[in-house]
Amino acid sequence: MPYLLSIDGGTTSTKVALFDTDGRMLALALNEYQLLTPAVNQVELPGPTYWQAAVKGVREVLAKSGVKGRDVAAVGITTQGETFIPMDAQGRELRNAIVWLDGRAVEEAEDLKRACDLDAYFRRTGLPDINGVWAAAKIMWLRTHEPDVYRRAAKFPLLEDYFIFKLTGEYATEASVSMSAGFLDIIAYDWWDEMLAKVGIGRERLSRLCHSAEAVGRVSRRAADETGLSEQTVVVTGALDQTAGAVGAGNIAPGIITETTGTALAVIATTGRPVFDPKRRVLAAPHAARDEFILLPFAQTAGMTFKWFRDVFGEPEKARKDADAYDLLTKLAANVPPGSDGLLMLPHLTGSSCPVFNPAARGAFIGISLSHTRGHFVRAVLESVAFMLREIVELVLELGVPVERVRSM
């Protein structure tokens, strides 16, 4: 019996799941990692950390399920966007991955802005602004601050491409992830040479552009030895993690939106055609479903905000071995009335994205009084994410996109 395996490269963990061909999940493995912050506004992770988390996860799900690697017919990849890893001509990582949360390339983004017509840029890339999140600006940062890495980099793969390369030895990608680099023409479904010239790279330094769910190769002998998979296992492009989740939730036609409160808060609204907000507040992108498009409003720190609170203020809960720290903190919040007795939180710990893009925005607790307890602070954190979600749904409706059902994942 054939089986299907998925690798999901997330911001703080990589998950691997094994399914049968009826879509039943047989085993799941999750391996966490700690992001590095070598300087202010810099967020990194070694590329091999992602890969070893995936390798460990594959071996774990095979062991848990009892399925043999030779019986896994195909592997699909979903990942975060924006994160990329410069690779040399021999397929070696030249430096740590620059993670999507990284905000080092503000000056380079401003340089690109001055060189572009932002309205024209939006209608070619679907990106409402040029900012330091996109790989384009960070590649320019490398050119200035790490010229040896920039010069030696034969490829600048995003994380999906990196996993595909580690599995097959080939660089391949698809639009739902690669549009986050900042130089993909989403209407032509091709790399945008004019923007590449502004960034200072040619398309030969990018991955081969495919469609979602396209077979791009088979597992190499080296990857087979590492993972326990077979050299006959087919490797398939997947999608941006949020877009893949939308497909899984049946969000492939207008009228349904999906929201995911993970590290970030992301909403997918299927539009059927490109919808360009005249105020340039929300990202438009290709869907994983062929010939469909989406709106993708997001906030950078949602679950990450709760994780930050747990790590900094949740030591008593983390010390408990008989219960999950998040569950214990949530119980504290349950005893606090809606509105947290006037305590508000702004959850913009790494800047704000939608509907107002401001990389300089920072988080705050507002309205603190002597009567507030830790439970109030927990509830304010949770409510801040709910307020962001409402703001995003109202924006989608304003743009004329129907919202008949909201599916939370």
Secondary structure as UniProt FT lines:
FT   STRAND          3..9
FT   STRAND          13..20
FT   TURN            21..22
FT   STRAND          25..32
FT   TURN            40..41
FT   STRAND          44..45
FT   HELIX           47..65
FT   HELIX           69..71
FT   STRAND          72..79
FT   TURN            89..90
FT   STRAND          97..98
FT   TURN            100..101
FT   TURN            104..105
FT   HELIX           106..115
FT   HELIX           118..125
FT   TURN            132..133
FT   HELIX           135..145
FT   HELIX           147..152
FT   HELIX           159..168
FT   STRAND          172..174
FT   HELIX           175..178
FT   HELIX           179..181
FT   STRAND          184..185
FT   TURN            186..189
FT   STRAND          190..191
FT   HELIX           193..199
FT   HELIX           203..205
FT   STRAND          208..210
FT   TURN            212..213
FT   STRAND          215..218
FT   HELIX           221..227
FT   TURN            231..232
FT   STRAND          234..240
FT   HELIX           241..248
FT   TURN            249..250
FT   STRAND          255..261
FT   STRAND          265..270
FT   TURN            278..279
FT   STRAND          284..286
FT   TURN            290..291
FT   STRAND          293..295
FT   STRAND          298..299
FT   HELIX           303..313
FT   HELIX           315..319
FT   HELIX           325..334
FT   TURN            338..339
FT   HELIX           340..342
FT   STRAND          344..346
FT   TURN            349..350
FT   TURN            359..360
FT   STRAND          364..366
FT   TURN            370..371
FT   HELIX           374..398
FT   TURN            399..400
FT   STRAND          403..408
//
